[in-house]
Amino acid sequence: MNGVQIELGPVQETLLIPLLGRAEETRSNRGLINDPKAIEIVDSLDYDFSKWKGIPSLTGASIRTRMFDDAVKEFLSRSPQATVIEIGAGLNTRYERLDNGHAHWLEIDLPDAMALRKKFFDDTERRVQLSASVMDSEWLDRVAELPGPYCFVAEAVLIYLYEPEVRKALKPIGERFPGSWLITDTTSTQMVENQHKHDAMKKMRQESWFRWNCDDPNSLSDWGWELEKSQTFMDASPAIRASMPMSYRLLNAFFPWIVRRMTAGYHINQFRAVTHSAQ
């Protein structure tokens, strides 16, 4: 196989799962995701994707992305000239899918992931890519140079950190940018402890597995983030549900309690930074 070489750390390698999911969904032409750039990247990489071919989590990753997209769309509908900050941007294409021609976008990721990203994406007047760790607060200076309000998006990123690391990452953001939005996902203790059964994660080294177990997203209020909305896949919009594979739609229609049990441990959350954050 000849193509773009991949040199990623264990956790960073997981960015290839949603990339493949978007490519496969685009090829299926169901309407869940339209991401020709994902197909281009998958076809360009020197990587064996066969271990994930056909697993249900590929569709799940695309459902997740659509639900994140809906939340970002809501933010941009309120503040069309604001700034969206993609934390752990990986090879995501949210800018390509959602940019309204007015908003600013700041995409950050670790050096190895950003080096790969820059092989496929270029900076523009309103789009900046930055090599940085969410654990280091220096990158917040770059955010402050961009117009507010701010929407911080962390899709399948913080769940790979330990809880003290998540707190260290989020508290400075909320304290510096009160009123900003945070859209991120959380995983329950049960989900974290059963990764050996997860169809995608069980094929990865344990160094790549989820670490942050958060059974109650409201607990982030202790860090200055007030929960405004929390959804499972059962709460996906009618448009998303209509674009799911037939097997998903039948399961939702006739066995909703099974789907509810399967998805109960995973939440997509919208938070607002409050000024009285705990010290």
TAGIUR-V525307 format. One record per pair of residues at least 6 apart in sequence whose ideal C-beta (glycine too) atoms are under 7 Angstrom apart, sorted by the first residue. I is the first residue (numbers start at 1). GAP is how many residues later the second one is. D is the distance in whole Angstrom. If there is no record, write none. Layout:
# TAGIUR-V525307
<<I	GAP	D> <I	GAP	D>>
This chain:
# TAGIUR-V525307
<<1	45	5> <2	44	7> <3	41	5> <3	42	5> <3	43	4> <4	40	5> <4	41	5> <4	42	6> <4	115	6> <5	41	5> <6	39	6> <6	40	7> <6	41	5> <6	110	7> <7	105	6> <8	104	5> <8	105	6> <8	108	7> <9	103	6> <10	195	5> <10	197	4> <10	198	4> <11	149	5> <11	197	5> <12	98	6> <12	100	6> <12	101	5> <13	195	6> <14	190	7> <14	194	6> <15	75	3> <15	76	6> <15	98	6> <16	31	7> <17	35	6> <17	44	6> <17	183	5> <18	43	4> <18	47	6> <18	138	7> <19	19	6> <19	22	6> <19	23	6> <19	72	5> <20	22	6> <20	29	5> <20	32	6> <20	38	6> <21	37	4> <21	38	7> <21	40	4> <21	41	5> <22	11	5> <22	13	4> <22	16	4> <22	40	6> <22	43	7> <23	12	7> <23	15	4> <23	16	5> <23	19	4> <24	34	6> <25	7	5> <25	8	4> <25	34	7> <25	37	5> <26	7	6> <26	8	6> <26	9	5> <26	10	6> <26	12	6> <26	13	6> <27	12	7> <30	213	5> <30	215	7> <31	212	4> <32	30	5> <32	34	6> <32	211	4> <32	212	7> <33	29	5> <33	32	7> <33	33	7> <35	58	5> <37	56	5> <37	59	6> <38	55	6> <41	50	6> <41	79	5> <42	7	7> <51	152	5> <52	6	6> <52	148	6> <52	151	7> <55	144	4> <55	145	6> <56	143	6> <57	142	5> <57	143	4> <59	186	6> <59	189	7> <63	170	6> <63	173	6> <63	177	6> <63	181	7> <64	91	7> <64	204	7> <65	90	7> <66	174	5> <67	164	7> <67	169	6> <67	173	7> <67	201	5> <68	85	7> <68	87	5> <68	115	6> <68	200	7> <69	25	7> <69	28	6> <69	29	6> <70	167	6> <71	112	5> <71	199	6> <72	12	6> <72	22	7> <72	26	6> <72	79	6> <72	81	6> <72	111	7> <73	25	6> <75	76	4> <75	106	6> <76	6	7> <76	22	7> <76	24	6> <76	27	6> <79	70	5> <80	20	6> <80	22	5> <80	23	6> <81	21	5> <81	22	6> <81	66	6> <82	21	6> <82	65	7> <82	66	6> <82	67	5> <82	68	7> <82	69	7> <83	20	7> <83	21	4> <83	23	6> <83	63	4> <83	64	6> <83	65	7> <83	67	5> <84	19	6> <84	21	5> <84	67	5> <84	69	6> <85	21	5> <85	58	6> <85	65	6> <85	66	7> <85	67	5> <85	68	7> <86	6	6> <86	8	6> <86	19	7> <86	21	4> <86	22	7> <86	67	5> <87	21	6> <87	47	5> <87	65	6> <87	66	7> <87	67	4> <87	70	6> <88	21	5> <88	46	7> <88	66	6> <88	69	3> <89	18	4> <89	19	6> <89	20	5> <89	28	6> <90	19	6> <90	23	6> <90	27	7> <91	26	6> <91	29	7> <95	10	5> <95	32	6> <99	6	7> <103	23	7> <104	22	5> <104	42	5> <104	43	6> <105	21	6> <105	22	5> <106	22	5> <106	24	6> <106	36	6> <106	37	6> <106	40	6> <107	22	5> <108	22	5> <108	24	5> <108	31	6> <109	8	6> <110	23	6> <111	20	5> <114	15	6> <114	17	4> <117	12	6> <118	11	6> <121	8	7> <123	6	6> <130	9	6> <130	12	6> <132	7	4> <134	35	4> <135	30	6> <135	33	6> <135	34	6> <137	35	5> <140	32	6> <140	33	7> <140	36	6> <143	7	6> <149	30	6> <149	31	6> <150	27	5> <150	30	4> <151	29	7> <151	30	4> <151	32	7> <152	21	6> <152	28	6> <152	29	7> <152	30	5> <153	30	5> <154	30	4> <155	30	7> <156	29	6> <158	8	5> <158	11	7> <158	26	5> <158	54	6> <159	26	6> <159	27	7> <159	28	5> <159	51	5> <159	53	5> <160	50	6> <160	51	6> <161	8	7> <161	50	6> <161	51	6> <162	49	5> <162	50	6> <163	49	5> <166	46	5> <167	56	5> <170	53	5> <170	55	6> <171	52	5> <171	53	6> <171	106	7> <173	100	7> <174	49	7> <174	50	4> <174	51	6> <174	99	4> <174	103	5> <175	49	6> <175	102	5> <177	96	6> <178	95	5> <178	96	7> <178	97	4> <179	93	7> <179	94	6> <180	93	5> <181	89	7> <181	91	6> <182	43	6> <182	89	4> <182	91	7> <183	87	5> <184	85	6> <185	81	7> <185	82	7> <185	83	5> <185	84	7> <186	28	4> <186	31	5> <186	81	5> <186	83	6> <187	23	5> <187	25	7> <187	26	6> <187	27	7> <187	78	6> <187	79	6> <188	25	6> <188	27	5> <188	77	3> <189	24	4> <189	26	6> <190	75	5> <191	74	4> <191	75	6> <192	18	5> <192	21	4> <195	6	5> <195	7	7> <195	14	5> <195	15	6> <196	6	5> <201	7	7> <201	8	6> <217	10	5> <217	13	5> <217	50	6> <217	52	5> <218	9	5> <220	7	7> <220	51	6> <221	6	7> <222	56	5> <223	54	7> <223	55	7> <224	49	6> <224	50	6> <224	53	2> <224	54	6> <225	46	4> <225	48	6> <226	45	6> <226	46	5> <226	48	5> <227	42	6> <227	44	6> <228	42	5> <228	43	6> <228	44	5> <229	40	7> <229	41	4> <230	37	5> <230	39	5> <231	36	7> <231	37	5> <232	31	5> <232	32	6> <232	34	6> <232	35	6> <233	30	4> <234	25	6> <234	26	6> <234	29	6> <241	8	7> <241	11	7> <251	7	7> <251	8	6> <252	7	6>>
